[in-house]
Amino acid sequence: MSYQGTYIEINLKNLKSNIDFLKKHLNPNTKIMCVVKAFAYGADPITISNFFQKSNIDYLAVAYTSEGVELRSSGIELPILVLHPQFDDFDLIDKYNLEPNIYSFRILKNFLSKSYKVPFHLKFNTGLNRLGFKINDVEKLYQFLGENSNIKYLFSHLGASDDLNEKSHTIDQIELFELISKKMNTMFSKVFKKHLLNTSGILNYSDYQYDMVRTGIGVYGYGNDSVYKEKFKPVLSLKSVISQIHEVKKGDSVGYNRGFIAEKKHKIAIIPIGHADGISRNLGQGKISFYINNQKAKTVGNICMDMLMLDVSGIKCEEGDLVIIMDEYNQTAEDIGDVAGTISYEILTALSSRIKRIIIDA
Ligand SMILES: *Cc1c(COP(=O)(O)O)cnc(C)c1O
C-alpha cells in the first residue's frame, strides 16, 4: 500500500474508553464537561464534540468565543462554557447561546450593561493566580448582581492537581473554594452549583467533584502520570509517508544550513511534515526517531517548515512506506514531550489544522 501524505487518526473507541475510565472516579450524577479548546487538543473539535453529544456528555468548554461560535455553526447543541471571553464578546455569546466565564469586574460590568440573558459561570481565583474574583469580592459581586442573577455555576481551577508533592497547596485551594462557596451562598441566600476538578483533579481529588468536573487531557488519553499509562488510550495518532529516498555520500550535506554533513554514505528519507505542522525544530539533529516498518529512523539535519529528513541507512523501506510519528504503541505525545522538553498538551495542540484528520470508529 502506498500512503498519501501526513494524516492524523482520531480513534473514537479510545475516546469512549477514556470517558469510561474517568467515569469510574465519578458518582453517577456528577456532570461531565469535556474541554474542546485548542482544536480539541489537536483532535478536531467538530468530530469530537459531535461524539460527546452522542455519548451523553453534559457540557463542552472552549477557551475563546470564536471556538464556541464554530461549534454552534456546526450544529452542536450542548451547553458551551467559554473559559476566557474578551470584553467585547457578549453580542456573539448571546447570539450563539454560549455561557461565559465571568472573571473580573471589568468583564462583569460590560456583560451587565446590555442585560444579556445567558447564564454564566462565576470564576474565583483560589491560588493559581490566573483569572478569577477573590473571596473579598463577594460583597461587591452581590451589589452588582443581586439575588436574581443568572449565575449557573461557581468554579475555580487547580494549579497543581497532577503533582502530589504539592498536595498541601491543592488542599489550600480546595478549602478556599469551599469558603468562597459558603460565603456566596450566604450572601445570595441560595445554594450555588459548582465545578473545580480538571483531569488530574478527577484522578487525585475525586472527593471534590461537586456538581460537575471539567476534563480535557484525560479524554484524549493522557493522565499526567505514568500510573495511568495503562488506563488511558491516546486518541490521536500521527502518521506520514516517505515521499522520496536518496543516497548521500561522504561530504554531502542535508537540509538548510547544511545541518547534517555526511561522513559516510547515508540513505535519507524525506517526510512531508515540518515545524509548521507542529514538529518542533528542536527535534531535528537526531534528537528523535520515528517508526518505519517497525524500525526506528532518526531525524537528520534541521527540520524544515513543511518536511523533515530521516536517516534510513540500514532500514528496509521504500518510497510510499508508512512513517509512524506517534501512536499508542510506539511513542506517545508524552514520550515526544519528554524528548522536546515539554508536555503532552503542547505536542498535541501544536499539531496544525492543515493536517488531514481521519476518523477511526471501530
Ligand atoms: C484547559 C482547562 C481544563 C482542562 O484541563 P485538563 O488538565 O486538560 O483536564 C479545565 N479547566 C480549565 C479552566 C481549563 O483552562
The ligand as an SDF file (V2000), in Angstrom:
LIG
                    3D

 15 15  0  0  0  0  0  0  0  0999 V2000
   -7.9120   23.5640   29.9120 C   0  0  0  0  0  0  0  0  0  0  0  0
   -8.7080   23.6200   31.1630 C   0  0  0  0  0  0  0  0  0  0  0  0
   -9.2230   22.4410   31.7490 C   0  0  0  0  0  0  0  0  0  0  0  0
   -8.8580   21.0500   31.2610 C   0  0  0  0  0  0  0  0  0  0  0  0
   -7.6800   20.6220   31.9290 O   0  0  0  0  0  0  0  0  0  0  0  0
   -7.0750   19.1490   31.6840 P   0  0  0  0  0  0  0  0  0  0  0  0
   -5.8510   19.1370   32.5250 O   0  0  0  0  0  0  0  0  0  0  0  0
   -6.7710   19.0660   30.2270 O   0  0  0  0  0  0  0  0  0  0  0  0
   -8.1070   18.1770   32.1160 O   0  0  0  0  0  0  0  0  0  0  0  0
  -10.0770   22.5710   32.8200 C   0  0  0  0  0  0  0  0  0  0  0  0
  -10.3860   23.7910   33.3290 N   0  0  0  0  0  0  0  0  0  0  0  0
   -9.8760   24.9450   32.8230 C   0  0  0  0  0  0  0  0  0  0  0  0
  -10.2430   26.2350   33.4500 C   0  0  0  0  0  0  0  0  0  0  0  0
   -9.0070   24.8860   31.7380 C   0  0  0  0  0  0  0  0  0  0  0  0
   -8.4850   26.0230   31.2560 O   0  0  0  0  0  0  0  0  0  0  0  0
  1  2  1  0
  2  3  1  0
  2 14  2  0
  3  4  1  0
  3 10  2  0
  4  5  1  0
  5  6  1  0
  6  7  2  0
  6  8  1  0
  6  9  1  0
 10 11  1  0
 11 12  2  0
 12 13  1  0
 12 14  1  0
 14 15  1  0
M  END
$$$$
